[in-house]
Amino acid sequence: MLAVVFFHCDLLIAPGGYVGVDIFFVISGYVIALTLMRDLEAGQFSIRRFYEKRVRRILPALLSTLTICWIAAWILLLPNDFFDFSRSMLSSALSVSNFYFWRTSGYFETSALLRPLLHTWSLSVEEQFYLIVPASLWICYRYFNARFVLLFGSAALLSLGLSIYATDTAPTANFFLLPTRAWELLTGVILAVCQFPAARPAIRQVLALVGAVLITGSIIGYTKYTPFPGLSALAPCLGTAFIIFAGTRGTSIVNRALSWSPLVFIGLVSYSFYLIHWPLLVFLRYTTLRAITTPEAILVVASSFVLATLSWKFIEQPFRRPQGYIRRHALGTWAATTTLMMSIAAAGIVTHGAPQRFPDIVHKAAANDENLWKNGTCFLIDNLDPHQWDQKNCVRTSGGPEKILLWGDSFAAHYTPGLMALSATIPASIIQYTAAGCPPVLSYYSYARPKCTKFNENALSIIRKNGIKKVILASRWSDLQSRGLDSIQSTIEALRSMGVEVWVIGQSPEFAANVQIIDYKNRHSNAPSESWPLAFDPEINSRLRQAAHGSHFIDPLAYLCDGLQCPYRNGDTLYYADYGHFSKEGSIRAVKAYFPVAAAQLSASNEDRKNGSKSAGALSKY
């Protein structure tokens, strides 16, 4: 689990460390199936005993973690976040948290960084798998003459095929749900139950080394942008299988290295290590409201290891070999404690986050509560089919015959409330063409949102069909950094070849957390302020300006921030609806300050009023 922990801590040595979960799935499937097979062959197979062992293995450390997290959440989390935490706690206690996070968040999204129980999704997948496998093993052994390869091999291939298909069509479900993850656990099961011939020593060495290369290459070479799981998960899973196979009937250099006592001990405490590290990271982020530094990340790793060791010694070990009542009534104890956890979580849900903990908190509505972005029509979310876009309903200003296309993702859509509010002063018809997670870059392809490609290609058709000569590109450009900001240039060149004048609006402010959290904590600090540090390097706009040559570039930070500090409110008015999207008031402020055409017209109008005369042609400045 070290790779997972390093990845979560943003330590650059493991950009693909999330594959540690897949490695764990293979190992788990192997160990559990091997134990069940021994019981079957010895005539001692018992479903009840299996689940009693699972309860004693999994439940104590999990419930301890949930309890500690609940205490910390009660103290630290504001009502909306505590409400979300309570729902995730309930789903974790029921071993369905993977479904909850599938429906409410992506694993790599910014919002996920402040969800203390996000990591329990993998435990839920594992427990759901073990509701099926023990009985399936027994049936196959008893009635199908132990034809394990046929049964489990077919199931693994179907699951892998579904995962490959879902990589494009349902990426979030692909990541979180059992049907597309089952093949990883089944890989370990097949290794345990099938009688493969022993390999010669030289072959064992080669297999183990190839396995180590596949795993290491995945951890070092993958990033959060790698399509996953699908075909990409084959490398770490097959690598793990090769190493296990090489060590089953002999040994290898890799297996001997993994037998080194410090690594063995890390393996012993890995379950508690995994449970503890993520909540520590989340609560640290929630307390500091900024990105975690490398020294802090190292401290979290060290603290997690110490706490995991204590958990293993004083919680895991005693319950694995219990005496007295707990030994005789393991399943009853599980039912009672789970019910208690569910009741505590339900209380947080029913009370909508227990707001009485913070009696002076002020709730403020988000910018798109009134659907000012026109979700599903002008801002496409779930189904990014460009045919859903309705041009007639997406003309957000109608101040003149000239048509201007606003093209981008949610960080383009968040200008529309301001455009609508200032529509009477804007001498052009601005058309909104936006979709969630789709930067306006023709070469952009996302395995998480594969339909972005068609969405962006359709923009060119819209421009040709309507004779549009001015286009404004806006996006969350920070998402494009790892792929290279230079990719925007081909889009600008394509537009200019069509005779289109292009503006690029750079990255607007983002913060480490929702501004409502920042606002509450800031107001209760020793030095309250209306500004907060940016959560990214502002040099991104300098790099984007260079990449976007041939266009008119606008840097929002120059208008909205003072160095690294950016005002997020004015009195009781918040400029942002979350960590970075403008509220309605923030959108008006931004449009007035720098939005093409609108800002120029407003500036000209102000100058006219000063001079007592009228002037026109503000649009020609651009």
VEXDREN-2710 file (C-alpha; in Angstrom, 1 decimal):
% VEXDREN-2710
k/r/px/py/pz
1/MET/0.0/0.0/0.0
2/LEU/3.0/2.3/0.1
3/ALA/2.5/3.2/-3.5
4/VAL/-1.1/4.3/-2.8
5/VAL/0.0/6.4/0.2
6/PHE/2.8/8.1/-1.8
7/PHE/0.3/8.9/-4.6
8/HIS/-2.2/10.4/-2.2
9/CYS/0.5/12.5/-0.6
10/ASP/1.4/13.9/-4.0
11/LEU/5.0/12.6/-3.7
12/LEU/6.4/12.6/-7.3
13/ILE/8.0/9.2/-6.9
14/ALA/4.6/7.5/-7.4
15/PRO/2.4/9.4/-9.9
16/GLY/0.7/6.1/-10.7
17/GLY/0.7/4.8/-7.1
18/TYR/-3.1/4.3/-7.2
19/VAL/-2.3/0.9/-8.9
20/GLY/-1.4/-0.3/-5.4
21/VAL/-5.1/-1.0/-5.0
22/ASP/-5.1/-3.3/-8.0
23/ILE/-2.1/-5.1/-6.7
24/PHE/-3.9/-5.5/-3.4
25/PHE/-7.0/-6.9/-5.2
26/VAL/-4.9/-9.6/-6.9
27/ILE/-3.1/-10.6/-3.6
28/SER/-6.4/-10.6/-1.7
29/GLY/-8.1/-12.8/-4.3
30/TYR/-5.2/-15.2/-4.1
31/VAL/-4.9/-15.4/-0.3
32/ILE/-8.6/-15.8/0.3
33/ALA/-9.1/-18.4/-2.4
34/LEU/-6.1/-20.4/-1.2
35/THR/-7.6/-20.5/2.3
36/LEU/-11.0/-21.6/1.0
37/MET/-9.5/-24.3/-1.2
38/ARG/-7.6/-25.8/1.8
39/ASP/-10.8/-25.9/3.7
40/LEU/-12.6/-27.6/0.8
41/GLU/-9.9/-30.2/0.3
42/ALA/-9.8/-30.9/4.1
43/GLY/-13.6/-31.2/4.2
44/GLN/-13.8/-28.2/6.6
45/PHE/-15.5/-25.6/4.4
46/SER/-17.9/-23.4/6.3
47/ILE/-19.5/-20.2/5.0
48/ARG/-20.3/-19.1/8.5
49/ARG/-16.6/-19.6/9.6
50/PHE/-15.4/-17.7/6.6
51/TYR/-17.5/-14.7/7.3
52/GLU/-16.6/-14.8/11.0
53/LYS/-12.9/-14.6/10.0
54/ARG/-13.6/-11.8/7.6
55/VAL/-15.4/-9.9/10.3
56/ARG/-12.6/-10.3/12.8
57/ARG/-10.1/-9.4/10.1
58/ILE/-11.8/-6.3/8.6
59/LEU/-14.2/-4.9/11.1
60/PRO/-12.2/-3.8/14.2
61/ALA/-9.7/-1.6/12.4
62/LEU/-12.4/-0.2/10.1
63/LEU/-14.8/0.7/13.0
64/SER/-12.0/2.2/14.9
65/THR/-11.1/4.4/11.9
66/LEU/-14.8/5.4/11.4
67/THR/-15.1/6.3/15.0
68/ILE/-12.0/8.5/15.1
69/CYS/-13.0/10.1/11.8
70/TRP/-16.4/10.8/13.1
71/ILE/-15.0/12.6/16.1
72/ALA/-12.6/14.7/13.9
73/ALA/-15.4/15.4/11.5
74/TRP/-17.8/16.5/14.3
75/ILE/-15.2/19.0/15.4
76/LEU/-13.9/20.2/12.1
77/LEU/-16.3/19.8/9.3
78/LEU/-18.9/22.5/8.5
79/PRO/-22.5/21.3/8.1
80/ASN/-22.5/20.6/4.3
81/ASP/-19.3/18.6/4.6
82/PHE/-20.4/16.8/7.7
83/PHE/-23.6/15.9/5.9
84/ASP/-21.6/14.4/3.1
85/PHE/-19.3/12.7/5.6
86/SER/-22.3/11.1/7.4
87/ARG/-23.7/9.7/4.1
88/SER/-20.3/8.3/3.2
89/MET/-19.9/6.8/6.7
90/LEU/-23.3/5.1/6.4
91/SER/-22.3/3.6/3.0
92/SER/-19.0/2.5/4.4
93/ALA/-20.6/0.7/7.3
94/LEU/-22.8/-1.1/4.8
95/SER/-19.9/-1.8/2.4
96/VAL/-21.4/0.1/-0.4
97/SER/-19.3/3.3/-0.3
98/ASN/-18.1/2.6/-3.9
99/PHE/-21.6/3.1/-5.1
100/TYR/-21.9/6.4/-3.1
101/PHE/-18.7/7.8/-4.4
102/TRP/-19.5/6.7/-7.9
103/ARG/-22.7/8.7/-7.8
104/THR/-21.3/11.8/-6.1
105/SER/-17.6/12.2/-7.1
106/GLY/-14.8/11.1/-9.3
107/TYR/-11.7/9.7/-7.6
108/PHE/-9.3/12.3/-9.1
109/GLU/-11.6/15.3/-8.8
110/THR/-10.7/18.3/-6.6
111/SER/-13.8/17.8/-4.4
112/ALA/-12.5/14.3/-3.5
113/LEU/-9.5/15.7/-1.7
114/LEU/-11.8/16.8/1.2
115/ARG/-13.7/13.5/1.6
116/PRO/-12.3/11.6/4.6
117/LEU/-13.7/8.2/3.7
118/LEU/-13.2/8.2/-0.1
119/HIS/-10.6/5.4/0.3
120/THR/-13.2/3.0/1.7
121/TRP/-14.5/2.4/-1.9
122/SER/-11.9/-0.4/-2.4
123/LEU/-12.9/-2.1/0.8
124/SER/-16.5/-2.1/-0.4
125/VAL/-15.5/-3.7/-3.7
126/GLU/-13.6/-6.4/-1.9
127/GLU/-16.5/-7.2/0.5
128/GLN/-19.0/-7.3/-2.3
129/PHE/-16.7/-9.8/-4.1
130/TYR/-16.6/-12.0/-1.1
131/LEU/-20.3/-12.2/-0.9
132/ILE/-20.1/-14.2/-4.1
133/VAL/-16.8/-16.1/-4.3
134/PRO/-17.0/-18.5/-1.3
135/ALA/-20.3/-20.0/-2.5
136/SER/-19.1/-20.0/-6.1
137/LEU/-16.0/-22.0/-5.1
138/TRP/-18.0/-24.5/-3.2
139/ILE/-20.5/-25.0/-6.0
140/CYS/-17.7/-25.4/-8.6
141/TYR/-15.8/-27.8/-6.4
142/ARG/-18.9/-29.9/-5.5
143/TYR/-20.9/-30.0/-8.7
144/PHE/-18.6/-29.1/-11.6
145/ASN/-15.7/-31.3/-10.9
146/ALA/-13.5/-28.3/-9.9
147/ARG/-13.5/-26.8/-13.4
148/PHE/-12.3/-23.6/-12.0
149/VAL/-10.6/-22.3/-15.1
150/LEU/-13.8/-22.5/-17.1
151/LEU/-16.0/-20.8/-14.4
152/PHE/-13.6/-18.2/-13.0
153/GLY/-11.6/-17.7/-16.2
154/SER/-14.8/-16.9/-18.2
155/ALA/-16.0/-14.5/-15.4
156/ALA/-12.6/-12.7/-15.4
157/LEU/-12.6/-12.3/-19.2
158/LEU/-16.2/-10.9/-19.1
159/SER/-15.2/-8.5/-16.4
160/LEU/-12.1/-7.4/-18.2
161/GLY/-14.0/-6.9/-21.4
162/LEU/-16.6/-4.8/-19.6
163/SER/-13.8/-2.7/-18.0
164/ILE/-12.2/-2.1/-21.4
165/TYR/-15.6/-1.1/-22.9
166/ALA/-16.5/1.1/-19.9
167/THR/-13.1/3.0/-20.1
168/ASP/-14.7/5.2/-22.7
169/THR/-18.4/4.9/-22.0
170/ALA/-18.7/4.9/-18.2
171/PRO/-15.3/5.8/-16.7
172/THR/-16.4/6.6/-13.2
173/ALA/-18.5/3.5/-12.9
174/ASN/-15.5/1.6/-14.4
175/PHE/-13.3/2.8/-11.6
176/PHE/-15.6/2.3/-8.6
177/LEU/-17.8/-0.7/-9.3
178/LEU/-17.3/-4.5/-8.8
179/PRO/-18.3/-5.7/-12.3
180/THR/-15.3/-3.9/-13.9
181/ARG/-13.0/-4.7/-11.0
182/ALA/-13.8/-8.3/-10.4
183/TRP/-11.3/-9.6/-12.9
184/GLU/-8.5/-8.2/-10.8
185/LEU/-9.6/-10.2/-7.7
186/LEU/-10.4/-13.2/-10.0
187/THR/-6.8/-13.2/-11.3
188/GLY/-5.7/-14.0/-7.7
189/VAL/-8.4/-16.6/-7.3
190/ILE/-7.4/-18.4/-10.5
191/LEU/-3.8/-18.5/-9.3
192/ALA/-4.9/-20.1/-6.1
193/VAL/-7.4/-22.7/-7.3
194/CYS/-6.0/-23.9/-10.6
195/GLN/-3.2/-26.5/-10.7
196/PHE/-0.6/-24.8/-12.9
197/PRO/2.6/-26.8/-13.6
198/ALA/5.6/-25.7/-11.7
199/ALA/8.0/-23.5/-13.6
200/ARG/11.7/-24.1/-14.0
201/PRO/14.0/-21.9/-11.9
202/ALA/15.1/-19.8/-14.8
203/ILE/11.5/-19.2/-15.9
204/ARG/10.6/-18.2/-12.3
205/GLN/13.4/-15.6/-12.3
206/VAL/12.3/-14.1/-15.6
207/LEU/8.6/-14.0/-14.6
208/ALA/9.3/-12.4/-11.3
209/LEU/11.6/-9.8/-12.9
210/VAL/9.0/-9.0/-15.6
211/GLY/6.4/-8.7/-12.9
212/ALA/8.5/-6.3/-10.9
213/VAL/9.1/-4.2/-14.1
214/LEU/5.4/-4.1/-14.9
215/ILE/4.5/-3.0/-11.4
216/THR/7.3/-0.4/-11.1
217/GLY/6.6/0.9/-14.6
218/SER/2.9/1.4/-13.7
219/ILE/3.7/3.2/-10.5
220/ILE/6.3/5.5/-12.1
221/GLY/4.8/5.8/-15.6
222/TYR/1.1/6.2/-15.0
223/THR/-0.6/9.5/-14.0
224/LYS/-4.2/10.4/-13.0
225/TYR/-4.8/11.0/-16.7
226/THR/-4.0/7.4/-17.7
227/PRO/-7.2/5.6/-18.8
228/PHE/-7.9/3.3/-15.9
229/PRO/-8.6/0.5/-15.1
230/GLY/-9.3/-1.2/-18.4
231/LEU/-6.3/-2.4/-20.4
232/SER/-4.0/-0.1/-18.3
233/ALA/-4.7/-2.2/-15.2
234/LEU/-3.3/-5.4/-16.9
235/ALA/0.3/-4.3/-16.3
236/PRO/0.2/-4.1/-12.5
237/CYS/-2.2/-7.0/-12.1
238/LEU/-0.3/-9.4/-14.4
239/GLY/2.9/-8.2/-12.8
240/THR/1.6/-9.2/-9.4
241/ALA/0.4/-12.5/-10.7
242/PHE/3.8/-13.3/-12.2
243/ILE/5.5/-12.6/-8.9
244/ILE/3.0/-14.7/-6.9
245/PHE/3.3/-17.6/-9.4
246/ALA/7.1/-17.4/-9.3
247/GLY/7.1/-17.8/-5.5
248/THR/4.5/-20.6/-5.2
249/ARG/6.7/-23.5/-6.0
250/GLY/10.2/-22.2/-5.5
251/THR/11.7/-18.7/-5.1
252/SER/13.2/-15.9/-7.1
253/ILE/15.3/-12.8/-6.6
254/VAL/12.2/-10.7/-6.4
255/ASN/10.5/-13.0/-3.9
256/ARG/13.6/-13.1/-1.7
257/ALA/13.7/-9.3/-1.7
258/LEU/10.0/-9.1/-0.7
259/SER/10.8/-11.5/2.1
260/TRP/13.0/-8.8/3.7
261/SER/11.7/-8.4/7.3
262/PRO/11.0/-4.6/7.1
263/LEU/8.9/-5.2/3.9
264/VAL/7.1/-8.1/5.6
265/PHE/6.3/-5.9/8.5
266/ILE/4.9/-3.2/6.3
267/GLY/2.7/-5.8/4.7
268/LEU/1.4/-6.9/8.1
269/VAL/0.4/-3.3/9.0
270/SER/-0.7/-2.3/5.5
271/TYR/-4.4/-2.6/6.2
272/SER/-4.4/-0.2/9.1
273/PHE/-1.8/1.9/7.2
274/TYR/-4.3/2.3/4.3
275/LEU/-7.2/3.1/6.6
276/ILE/-5.4/5.8/8.5
277/HIS/-3.4/7.7/6.0
278/TRP/-6.2/9.2/3.9
279/PRO/-8.2/10.7/6.7
280/LEU/-5.1/12.3/8.1
281/LEU/-4.4/13.9/4.7
282/VAL/-8.0/15.1/4.4
283/PHE/-8.2/16.7/7.8
284/LEU/-4.9/18.3/7.4
285/ARG/-6.1/19.9/4.1
286/TYR/-9.3/20.9/5.8
287/THR/-7.5/22.6/8.6
288/THR/-4.8/24.4/6.6
289/LEU/-7.1/25.0/3.5
290/ARG/-4.1/24.8/1.1
291/ALA/-2.1/22.2/-0.7
292/ILE/0.0/19.9/1.5
293/THR/3.8/20.6/1.4
294/THR/6.3/17.8/0.9
295/PRO/7.6/17.9/4.6
296/GLU/3.9/17.7/5.7
297/ALA/3.3/14.8/3.4
298/ILE/6.4/12.9/4.8
299/LEU/5.1/13.6/8.3
300/VAL/1.7/12.2/7.4
301/VAL/3.4/9.0/6.0
302/ALA/5.5/8.6/9.2
303/SER/2.5/9.3/11.5
304/SER/0.3/6.9/9.6
305/PHE/2.9/4.2/9.9
306/VAL/3.2/4.7/13.7
307/LEU/-0.6/4.7/14.1
308/ALA/-0.9/1.7/11.8
309/THR/1.6/-0.2/13.9
310/LEU/-0.4/0.6/17.1
311/SER/-3.6/-0.4/15.4
312/TRP/-2.2/-3.7/14.2
313/LYS/-0.9/-4.6/17.6
314/PHE/-3.7/-3.5/19.9
315/ILE/-6.8/-3.7/17.6
316/GLU/-6.2/-6.1/14.7
317/GLN/-4.2/-8.8/16.5
318/PRO/-6.4/-9.2/19.6
319/PHE/-9.6/-9.5/17.5
320/ARG/-8.1/-12.0/15.0
321/ARG/-7.5/-14.4/18.0
322/PRO/-10.4/-13.4/20.2
323/GLN/-11.5/-15.2/23.4
324/GLY/-14.8/-15.5/25.2
325/TYR/-17.9/-13.7/24.0
326/ILE/-16.4/-12.1/20.9
327/ARG/-15.1/-15.4/19.6
328/ARG/-18.5/-17.1/20.1
329/HIS/-20.5/-14.3/18.7
330/ALA/-18.4/-12.6/16.0
331/LEU/-21.3/-12.1/13.6
332/GLY/-23.6/-10.8/16.3
333/THR/-20.9/-8.4/17.4
334/TRP/-20.5/-7.2/13.8
335/ALA/-24.2/-6.7/13.4
336/ALA/-24.5/-4.7/16.7
337/THR/-21.5/-2.4/16.1
338/THR/-22.4/-1.9/12.4
339/THR/-25.9/-0.9/13.5
340/LEU/-24.4/1.6/16.0
341/MET/-22.2/3.2/13.3
342/MET/-25.2/3.4/11.0
343/SER/-27.3/5.1/13.6
344/ILE/-24.6/7.7/14.3
345/ALA/-24.2/8.3/10.6
346/ALA/-27.9/8.6/10.1
347/ALA/-28.1/11.3/12.8
348/GLY/-25.7/13.4/10.8
349/ILE/-27.9/12.9/7.7
350/VAL/-31.2/13.6/9.4
351/THR/-29.9/16.8/11.0
352/HIS/-28.4/17.9/7.7
353/GLY/-24.9/18.1/9.0
354/ALA/-25.7/19.1/12.6
355/PRO/-25.5/22.9/12.0
356/GLN/-26.0/23.6/15.7
357/ARG/-22.3/22.9/16.0
358/PHE/-21.6/26.2/14.2
359/PRO/-24.4/28.6/15.3
360/ASP/-22.9/31.6/13.6
361/ILE/-22.4/30.0/10.1
362/VAL/-24.0/31.8/7.2
363/HIS/-25.3/29.7/4.3
364/LYS/-25.0/31.3/0.9
365/ALA/-26.5/30.0/-2.3
366/ALA/-24.3/28.8/-5.2
367/ALA/-24.2/30.7/-8.5
368/ASN/-25.9/28.0/-10.5
369/ASP/-28.8/27.4/-8.1
370/GLU/-31.1/29.1/-10.5
371/ASN/-29.5/27.2/-13.4
372/LEU/-28.0/30.3/-14.9
373/TRP/-25.6/28.1/-16.8
374/LYS/-28.6/26.3/-18.5
375/ASN/-27.4/22.9/-17.5
376/GLY/-28.2/20.2/-20.0
377/THR/-28.9/22.8/-22.8
378/CYS/-26.0/25.3/-23.0
379/PHE/-23.8/23.6/-20.4
380/LEU/-23.7/19.9/-21.1
381/ILE/-22.9/17.6/-18.1
382/ASP/-23.8/13.9/-18.1
383/ASN/-24.4/13.3/-21.8
384/LEU/-22.0/15.4/-23.7
385/ASP/-23.8/14.8/-27.0
386/PRO/-23.5/18.1/-28.9
387/HIS/-26.9/17.5/-30.4
388/GLN/-28.4/18.3/-27.0
389/TRP/-27.1/21.8/-27.4
390/ASP/-29.8/24.2/-28.4
391/GLN/-28.5/27.3/-30.1
392/LYS/-31.7/29.3/-29.9
393/ASN/-31.7/29.0/-26.1
394/CYS/-28.0/29.6/-25.7
395/VAL/-27.8/33.2/-27.0
396/ARG/-27.0/34.9/-23.6
397/THR/-26.9/38.5/-24.8
398/SER/-28.7/40.0/-27.8
399/GLY/-27.2/43.5/-28.0
400/GLY/-26.3/43.5/-31.7
401/PRO/-26.1/41.5/-35.0
402/GLU/-22.5/40.4/-34.4
403/LYS/-22.3/36.8/-33.0
404/ILE/-19.5/35.8/-30.6
405/LEU/-19.1/32.2/-29.4
406/LEU/-18.1/31.5/-25.8
407/TRP/-16.6/28.0/-26.0
408/GLY/-15.2/26.0/-23.1
409/ASP/-15.9/24.1/-19.9
410/SER/-17.5/25.1/-16.6
411/PHE/-14.8/27.8/-16.3
412/ALA/-16.3/29.4/-19.4
413/ALA/-19.9/28.8/-18.3
414/HIS/-19.3/30.7/-15.1
415/TYR/-19.2/33.9/-17.0
416/THR/-22.8/33.6/-18.2
417/PRO/-24.5/34.9/-15.1
418/GLY/-22.5/38.1/-15.4
419/LEU/-23.1/38.3/-19.2
420/MET/-26.9/38.0/-18.6
421/ALA/-26.9/40.6/-15.8
422/LEU/-25.0/43.1/-18.0
423/SER/-26.7/42.1/-21.3
424/ALA/-28.1/45.6/-21.9
425/THR/-24.6/47.1/-22.1
426/ILE/-23.1/44.4/-24.4
427/PRO/-23.3/45.3/-28.1
428/ALA/-23.1/41.7/-29.4
429/SER/-24.9/38.4/-29.3
430/ILE/-22.8/36.0/-27.2
431/ILE/-23.6/32.4/-27.7
432/GLN/-22.7/29.9/-24.9
433/TYR/-21.3/26.6/-26.0
434/THR/-19.9/24.8/-22.9
435/ALA/-19.6/21.3/-21.5
436/ALA/-18.3/19.9/-18.2
437/GLY/-14.6/18.9/-18.3
438/CYS/-14.1/19.8/-21.9
439/PRO/-11.4/22.4/-22.5
440/PRO/-11.8/24.1/-25.9
441/VAL/-8.9/22.3/-27.5
442/LEU/-9.5/20.3/-30.7
443/SER/-6.7/17.8/-30.0
444/TYR/-8.0/17.1/-26.4
445/TYR/-9.1/13.6/-25.6
446/SER/-10.2/12.4/-22.2
447/TYR/-10.9/8.8/-21.3
448/ALA/-13.0/10.1/-18.5
449/ARG/-15.1/12.2/-21.0
450/PRO/-14.5/10.7/-24.4
451/LYS/-17.3/12.7/-26.0
452/CYS/-15.4/15.9/-25.5
453/THR/-13.8/15.2/-28.9
454/LYS/-17.1/15.4/-30.8
455/PHE/-18.2/18.3/-28.6
456/ASN/-15.1/20.4/-29.6
457/GLU/-15.3/19.3/-33.3
458/ASN/-18.9/20.5/-33.4
459/ALA/-17.8/24.0/-32.4
460/LEU/-16.2/24.4/-35.8
461/SER/-19.4/23.5/-37.5
462/ILE/-21.3/26.0/-35.4
463/ILE/-18.8/28.7/-36.3
464/ARG/-19.1/28.0/-40.1
465/LYS/-22.9/27.6/-40.0
466/ASN/-23.4/30.9/-38.3
467/GLY/-20.7/32.9/-39.9
468/ILE/-19.1/33.7/-36.5
469/LYS/-16.0/35.8/-36.7
470/LYS/-15.1/36.2/-33.0
471/VAL/-14.5/33.3/-30.5
472/ILE/-13.7/33.4/-26.8
473/LEU/-11.9/30.4/-25.3
474/ALA/-12.1/29.9/-21.5
475/SER/-11.3/26.8/-19.4
476/ARG/-9.8/25.4/-16.3
477/TRP/-6.4/25.4/-18.0
478/SER/-4.7/23.8/-15.0
479/ASP/-6.3/20.5/-16.1
480/LEU/-4.3/20.8/-19.4
481/GLN/-0.9/21.4/-17.8
482/SER/0.2/17.8/-17.7
483/ARG/-0.7/17.3/-21.4
484/GLY/1.0/20.6/-22.4
485/LEU/-0.5/24.0/-22.8
486/ASP/0.9/24.2/-26.3
487/SER/-2.0/22.0/-27.5
488/ILE/-4.1/25.1/-27.6
489/GLN/-2.1/26.5/-30.5
490/SER/-3.6/24.1/-33.1
491/THR/-7.1/25.2/-32.2
492/ILE/-6.1/28.9/-32.5
493/GLU/-4.6/28.2/-35.9
494/ALA/-7.7/26.3/-37.1
495/LEU/-9.9/29.3/-36.0
496/ARG/-7.7/31.9/-37.6
497/SER/-7.6/29.9/-40.9
498/MET/-11.4/30.3/-40.9
499/GLY/-11.0/34.1/-40.5
500/VAL/-12.0/34.0/-36.8
501/GLU/-10.5/36.4/-34.3
502/VAL/-9.7/34.6/-31.1
503/TRP/-9.6/35.6/-27.4
504/VAL/-8.2/33.3/-24.7
505/ILE/-9.2/34.0/-21.1
506/GLY/-6.5/32.5/-18.8
507/GLN/-6.9/30.6/-15.6
508/SER/-9.2/32.4/-13.1
509/PRO/-8.6/32.1/-9.3
510/GLU/-8.9/28.7/-7.6
511/PHE/-8.6/28.0/-3.9
512/ALA/-7.7/24.9/-1.9
513/ALA/-11.3/24.5/-0.6
514/ASN/-14.8/25.7/-1.0
515/VAL/-14.9/29.5/-0.2
516/GLN/-17.7/28.9/2.3
517/ILE/-15.2/26.8/4.4
518/ILE/-12.5/29.4/3.9
519/ASP/-14.8/32.3/4.8
520/TYR/-16.0/30.7/8.0
521/LYS/-12.5/29.7/9.2
522/ASN/-11.0/33.0/8.1
523/ARG/-13.6/35.0/10.0
524/HIS/-12.7/33.1/13.1
525/SER/-9.0/33.5/12.7
526/ASN/-6.7/36.0/14.5
527/ALA/-6.3/38.1/11.4
528/PRO/-9.5/37.8/9.3
529/SER/-9.2/38.9/5.7
530/GLU/-11.3/39.1/2.6
531/SER/-8.5/37.5/0.5
532/TRP/-7.0/34.0/0.4
533/PRO/-3.9/32.5/-1.3
534/LEU/-4.2/30.9/-4.8
535/ALA/-4.1/27.1/-4.9
536/PHE/-1.9/27.0/-8.0
537/ASP/1.2/28.6/-9.5
538/PRO/0.1/31.8/-11.2
539/GLU/2.8/31.3/-13.7
540/ILE/0.4/29.1/-15.6
541/ASN/-1.0/32.2/-17.3
542/SER/2.4/33.3/-18.4
543/ARG/3.0/30.0/-20.0
544/LEU/-0.5/30.0/-21.5
545/ARG/0.0/33.4/-22.9
546/GLN/3.1/32.2/-24.8
547/ALA/1.3/29.1/-26.0
548/ALA/-1.7/31.1/-27.2
549/HIS/0.2/33.4/-29.6
550/GLY/-1.9/34.6/-32.4
551/SER/-4.8/35.4/-30.0
552/HIS/-5.8/38.2/-27.7
553/PHE/-4.8/36.9/-24.2
554/ILE/-6.5/38.0/-21.0
555/ASP/-5.0/37.2/-17.6
556/PRO/-7.9/37.2/-15.0
557/LEU/-5.4/37.2/-12.1
558/ALA/-4.2/40.6/-13.1
559/TYR/-7.7/42.0/-12.6
560/LEU/-8.9/39.8/-9.6
561/CYS/-5.8/39.3/-7.5
562/ASP/-3.0/41.0/-5.8
563/GLY/0.0/38.7/-6.3
564/LEU/-0.8/35.3/-4.8
565/GLN/-3.7/36.7/-2.7
566/CYS/-7.2/37.0/-4.2
567/PRO/-10.3/38.6/-2.7
568/TYR/-13.0/35.9/-2.3
569/ARG/-15.7/38.1/-0.8
570/ASN/-16.8/41.7/-0.3
571/GLY/-18.5/42.0/3.0
572/ASP/-21.1/39.3/3.1
573/THR/-21.0/38.7/-0.6
574/LEU/-19.0/35.7/-1.8
575/TYR/-17.4/36.0/-5.3
576/TYR/-17.2/32.2/-5.7
577/ALA/-19.7/29.4/-5.5
578/ASP/-17.2/26.7/-4.6
579/TYR/-13.4/26.4/-4.9
580/GLY/-13.2/28.4/-8.1
581/HIS/-16.4/28.9/-10.0
582/PHE/-17.8/32.4/-9.8
583/SER/-21.0/33.1/-7.9
584/LYS/-23.4/35.4/-9.7
585/GLU/-21.8/38.4/-8.0
586/GLY/-18.3/37.2/-8.9
587/SER/-19.3/36.6/-12.5
588/ILE/-20.6/40.2/-12.8
589/ARG/-17.4/41.4/-11.3
590/ALA/-15.2/39.4/-13.7
591/VAL/-17.3/40.4/-16.8
592/LYS/-17.0/44.1/-15.9
593/ALA/-13.3/43.8/-15.3
594/TYR/-12.0/42.0/-18.3
595/PHE/-14.5/40.0/-20.4
596/PRO/-14.0/40.9/-24.1
597/VAL/-16.6/43.3/-25.6
598/ALA/-18.4/43.7/-22.3
599/ALA/-15.5/45.2/-20.4
600/ALA/-14.6/47.4/-23.3
601/GLN/-18.1/48.7/-23.7
602/LEU/-18.5/49.4/-20.0
603/SER/-15.2/51.2/-19.9
604/ALA/-16.3/53.3/-22.9
605/SER/-19.6/54.0/-21.3
606/ASN/-18.0/55.2/-18.1
607/GLU/-15.7/57.5/-20.1
608/ASP/-18.7/58.9/-22.0
609/ARG/-20.4/59.7/-18.8
610/LYS/-17.3/61.5/-17.6
611/ASN/-17.0/63.6/-20.8
612/GLY/-20.7/64.1/-21.2
613/SER/-20.7/62.8/-24.7
614/LYS/-21.4/59.6/-26.5
615/SER/-18.9/57.4/-28.3
616/ALA/-19.2/54.2/-30.1
617/GLY/-16.9/51.6/-31.5
618/ALA/-15.7/50.0/-28.3
619/LEU/-15.9/46.7/-30.0
620/SER/-13.2/47.8/-32.5
621/LYS/-10.6/47.9/-29.8
622/TYR/-10.6/44.2/-29.9
END
